Amino acid sequence: MINRFSKLMQDASLAFSDIASRLSAEFGIPFTRSAIIGRANREGMSRPTVRLRPQRRKKTAVQIARTKPPRNVREALPSGAYLLEELGPGDCRWPTGDRSPFTFCGAAVVEDKPYCLHHAQMAYQNWQRRL
Protein backbone atom coordinates (compact mmCIF):
# COMPACT_ATOMS: atom_id res chain seq x y z
CA MET A 1 0.00 0.00 0.00
CA ILE A 2 2.85 2.42 0.80
CA ASN A 3 4.49 1.71 -2.56
CA ARG A 4 1.23 2.42 -4.35
CA PHE A 5 0.82 5.60 -2.28
CA SER A 6 4.33 6.74 -3.26
CA LYS A 7 3.63 6.11 -6.95
CA LEU A 8 0.39 8.08 -6.83
CA MET A 9 2.08 10.95 -4.98
CA GLN A 10 4.71 11.25 -7.72
CA ASP A 11 1.97 12.01 -10.25
CA ALA A 12 1.70 15.78 -9.77
CA SER A 13 -1.54 16.00 -11.76
CA LEU A 14 -3.48 14.06 -9.11
CA ALA A 15 -5.14 15.96 -6.30
CA PHE A 16 -5.09 14.54 -2.76
CA SER A 17 -8.79 13.72 -3.02
CA ASP A 18 -8.14 11.75 -6.24
CA ILE A 19 -5.38 9.76 -4.54
CA ALA A 20 -7.74 9.03 -1.63
CA SER A 21 -10.45 7.82 -4.03
CA ARG A 22 -8.06 5.53 -5.92
CA LEU A 23 -6.57 4.00 -2.77
CA SER A 24 -10.05 3.48 -1.30
CA ALA A 25 -11.17 1.67 -4.46
CA GLU A 26 -8.03 -0.48 -4.70
CA PHE A 27 -7.82 -1.59 -1.06
CA GLY A 28 -11.46 -1.43 -0.01
CA ILE A 29 -10.58 0.81 2.94
CA PRO A 30 -12.04 4.33 3.13
CA PHE A 31 -9.31 6.97 2.87
CA THR A 32 -9.99 10.67 3.27
CA ARG A 33 -8.23 13.57 1.65
CA SER A 34 -6.99 14.66 5.07
CA ALA A 35 -5.52 11.22 5.75
CA ILE A 36 -3.59 11.39 2.49
CA ILE A 37 -2.30 14.89 3.26
CA GLY A 38 -1.21 13.74 6.73
CA ARG A 39 0.59 10.70 5.33
CA ALA A 40 2.32 12.84 2.71
CA ASN A 41 3.53 15.26 5.39
CA ARG A 42 4.81 12.45 7.60
CA GLU A 43 6.63 10.85 4.67
CA GLY A 44 8.15 14.19 3.68
CA MET A 45 6.35 14.13 0.33
CA SER A 46 4.18 17.20 0.78
CA ARG A 47 3.71 19.32 -2.29
CA PRO A 48 4.63 22.98 -2.43
CA THR A 49 1.75 25.32 -1.76
CA VAL A 50 0.58 27.61 -4.50
CA ARG A 51 -0.22 31.18 -3.51
CA LEU A 52 -3.46 32.27 -5.09
CA ARG A 53 -3.18 35.93 -4.14
CA PRO A 54 -0.12 38.09 -4.50
CA GLN A 55 1.28 39.25 -1.21
CA ARG A 56 0.43 42.77 -0.13
CA ARG A 57 3.22 45.24 -0.01
CA LYS A 58 3.86 46.85 3.32
CA LYS A 59 2.73 50.45 3.55
CA THR A 60 5.36 53.13 3.49
CA ALA A 61 5.47 55.94 6.03
CA VAL A 62 3.97 58.32 3.46
CA GLN A 63 1.02 55.97 2.83
CA ILE A 64 0.43 55.55 6.57
CA ALA A 65 0.49 59.33 7.06
CA ARG A 66 -2.14 59.73 4.33
CA THR A 67 -4.52 57.24 5.97
CA LYS A 68 -4.38 58.70 9.48
CA PRO A 69 -7.68 60.12 10.73
CA PRO A 70 -7.96 63.89 11.00
CA ARG A 71 -6.72 65.45 14.21
CA ASN A 72 -10.15 66.74 15.13
CA VAL A 73 -12.22 63.54 15.22
CA ARG A 74 -15.44 65.47 15.87
CA GLU A 75 -15.26 66.98 12.34
CA ALA A 76 -15.11 63.53 10.74
CA LEU A 77 -18.13 62.12 12.61
CA PRO A 78 -21.59 62.09 11.06
CA SER A 79 -24.17 64.36 12.68
CA GLY A 80 -26.06 62.75 15.56
CA ALA A 81 -23.10 60.53 16.50
CA TYR A 82 -21.36 60.99 19.83
CA LEU A 83 -18.06 59.75 21.20
CA LEU A 84 -18.11 57.87 24.50
CA GLU A 85 -16.36 60.76 26.23
CA GLU A 86 -19.16 63.11 25.15
CA LEU A 87 -22.01 61.01 26.61
CA GLY A 88 -23.62 62.04 29.85
CA PRO A 89 -25.43 59.84 32.41
CA GLY A 90 -28.81 60.16 30.63
CA ASP A 91 -27.60 59.53 27.07
CA CYS A 92 -28.21 56.38 25.01
CA ARG A 93 -25.16 54.13 24.82
CA TRP A 94 -26.20 52.17 21.71
CA PRO A 95 -23.16 51.89 19.38
CA THR A 96 -23.85 53.32 15.93
CA GLY A 97 -20.42 53.21 14.29
CA ASP A 98 -18.78 50.02 13.06
CA ARG A 99 -15.21 51.23 13.03
CA SER A 100 -12.89 53.33 15.08
CA PRO A 101 -13.71 55.73 16.58
CA PHE A 102 -16.81 54.07 17.96
CA THR A 103 -19.82 56.36 18.12
CA PHE A 104 -23.04 56.16 20.10
CA CYS A 105 -26.69 57.23 19.69
CA GLY A 106 -26.77 59.85 22.48
CA ALA A 107 -30.60 60.22 22.66
CA ALA A 108 -32.43 60.41 26.02
CA VAL A 109 -32.58 57.04 27.80
CA VAL A 110 -35.58 55.12 29.14
CA GLU A 111 -35.70 54.97 32.94
CA ASP A 112 -33.33 52.30 34.38
CA LYS A 113 -32.05 51.35 30.91
CA PRO A 114 -28.83 52.39 29.15
CA TYR A 115 -30.71 52.88 25.84
CA CYS A 116 -33.28 55.20 24.32
CA LEU A 117 -36.80 53.92 23.58
CA HIS A 118 -35.95 52.84 20.02
CA HIS A 119 -32.81 50.91 20.98
CA ALA A 120 -34.38 49.46 24.16
CA GLN A 121 -37.05 47.84 21.97
CA MET A 122 -34.28 46.29 19.86
CA ALA A 123 -32.13 45.22 22.83
CA TYR A 124 -34.74 43.72 25.16
CA GLN A 125 -37.35 41.13 24.23
CA ASN A 126 -40.69 41.86 25.85
CA TRP A 127 -39.14 44.97 27.35
CA GLN A 128 -42.52 46.60 28.14
CA ARG A 129 -43.39 43.75 30.53
CA ARG A 130 -40.19 44.40 32.47
CA LEU A 131 -40.98 48.08 33.06
Secondary structure as UniProt FT lines:
FT   HELIX           2..10
FT   TURN            12..13
FT   HELIX           16..27
FT   HELIX           33..42
FT   TURN            43..44
FT   HELIX           61..67
FT   HELIX           73..76
FT   TURN            79..80
FT   HELIX           84..86
FT   TURN            89..90
FT   TURN            111..112
FT   HELIX           117..123
FT   TURN            125..126
FT   HELIX           127..130
//
